[in-house]
Amino acid sequence: MPFKDPEKRKQWYEDYGRQLKAKDYEENKEYHAEMGKIWRDKNKEKDQLRHKRYREEHKEQISEHRKIKVTCGCGSTYCMVGKSRHDKTQKHVIYIIEKMHDDNKLVQERTNHILAEWGELLRDH
């Protein structure tokens, strides 16, 4: 990338750089995964300290976030920390299945309506 002009460099990256980076990542996926694992093992304590410091500095924000109550479309109320658990409940799973079924019906109705309109247009011509 021999461009001294920042605009040309930026344009080159937009045109080619991202593609090359994505291609390199795909071709060397195992290598990148292994290097990430090595880095995490080497920096485990430093990373734990960084996370601990963040939690201490943002204690109030984290506490407030954990207290937020959400009312789901299925009718249940849960705290943010319990979302994963709520998503696995029988009531929520049944709600999701019924919603998907209703959405599929709606899509089918719209498709039938469009096909009927096209059929009329084709008959007229």
Secondary structure, 3 states (H helix, E strand, C coil): CCCCCHHHHHHHHHHHHHHHHHHHHHHCHHHHHHHHHHHHHHCHHHHHHHHHHHHHHCHHHHHHHHHCEEECCCCCEEEHHHHHHHHCCHHHHHHHHHHHHHHHHHHHHHHHHHHHHHHHHHHHC
